[in-house]
Amino acid sequence: MTHTGTARVIDLKGSPYQMGYQHGRQVRPLRPQIITAMEARFAQLEQDGADAAFAALVEETRQVVETIDPATVALVHGLADGLELDFNRLLRYNLAAFLRDALLTRKLLNGPSDGCTTWAASGPATGDGQPILAKNRDYRLEHLPLQVVVKAEPAQGYRYTFVTSAGSPGVFVAGFNEAGLAVADSHVSSSDVGPGLPTYALSMHLLEEHRSVRSALDYLQATPRLGRNNLLLADAGGDMALFEIGHHHSGVVEAEAGLLVSTNHFRSPAMQPYFVETDPPARRGNTFERYQLAWERLSSAYGRIDLTLAQQLMAAHADGLASLCCHPSAASETATIAAMIFLPTQRRMLFSHGQPCQGEYYAFTYDRSTSHPTL
């Protein structure tokens, strides 16, 4: 295990169980903070009024995941064993983080979204014609010390590198693989949520098993999904797309002249009816303001978008609710705790731990000449 800035970098290799166990052992010093984060999540659910209907939804989702995705279940088993935590409690913690939307939308509760701004550019939009994908991670502040970069070498599939929280399975935030496929999520509060695979499992399978955006879209459309979230995709060939995730429905948004932006609402006609604004009054509309700022900045730099522009944009501050780099405030439980910039053709990720206006970027790269997927 090494460190990038103040974030741990861990290496995982082998079967899903082995990789989960290695994850748990390597972040064992963070076990007290992981338990604190778990207790905070369960306390929040109690405050939300989690009831028998919610408990039944969590249980049904667990059964679906165990039936259709034994790899993710084995991963969580290994993680629980490595951390010496109860498997069922750890799985419930990671499922509840996604299923909470069903509770908030059903009870019409306020619950600040986890934010995140993502965008991608390619072809005529970039200075060199090559694709670039970027994400700011806006999340609960207790996850800043839990943030880790993971370098995974599964027994079967592509090698991949991703960002996650210690104690969370799969690709919890964003990542890329040695074939040049990159994926980044953003939370969307949605009423179309139900038993299926959560985003962290979907993204893990994308990076282990797919090399192109079109193949990834085929998988996402065919797989039972929990719902809630957008997935922004880009590949080494310059293809890009946004997949808007629902349990019953889904939407695909294609690039406009080589540009795509995603914040925390749905844009496709298929998914727009299921977006629910759950931010408190003081924060309402921030997803639209951040979207507009990102789109305007990218449009004004059209044909010149590059790594320098990406770093500047991820550190952008603005009046009102439009800042992409969000600092802690009394009005929100979340803040920007990382930035990631992916260069798929170069098989490269640049990662900044903490607020990107203050942080330093560290590079993770796969040598294309040593690419050796074991499919």
C-alpha angles and dihedrals in degrees: 000000000000135000132244108198097315095328121101120239114209131187122218128186138172136022122000091260092048093049091048092049092048089050090053095047095046094051094040091117086064094054094109091052091046090053090048090052090049093050091048090053093049091046089052091052090051090050089049089056099249104198141183091283091056092047089051091051092052091049094048090049091051090053092049093049091048090051102046104025113040089160093065091044091051089048091054091046090054092045092051092049092047091051094037091236130139109270096218093049093048092048091048090050092054095043094045091057087066101032092053087088089070089057096045096048094044093050095035091235129164113243120158111240119239090250119207128165120217132179140167136199134186145156114013092006096065130066095240099027091247123126124258128184125188138185137185112205112219110185146137111306094234086070094063094084089041094055115118139172113226127203107198130192107181121200087242125028141021124329111248142181124213147162121243144144119268108259094027119108129224126004099331098172119007141317150157138225136223091259090063101255114140128189132185129177134211126192120248118183104230142177091209097084128131146132111322142093116319120230094259090060094044092051092048091055091046092056096042097046112024138064103179138053093235093053089048092052091051090053094047093049093049099045126085105252134199090214130219118105143054123249117207113202134192132168138199092262092061098255115142137180141162117229114201109205126220131159095234099014140034140186137206122209115195126209120272109223090331098316134109130170128184129181126153107312136068121254105180118095089235094058106028093089091060099054111110122191105225101162116115116259095265091057101037115129096021092122091059094045093051090046091052094047093049092046093048094047092048093046092050090053094044111153091016103064110135142144094286092052090047092054091048093049095050088053093048120136123192143170121274116003099327101097114124091195101059121196126204114279140167090249095062139042090209139064137172107283101170146007127211128191119190126200101190098185089054092043087233139139126191114202131193119190115215127002109355093219087067105026137094122232122235122198129229116187139176118213105233091212090063097047107135115165114189099212 
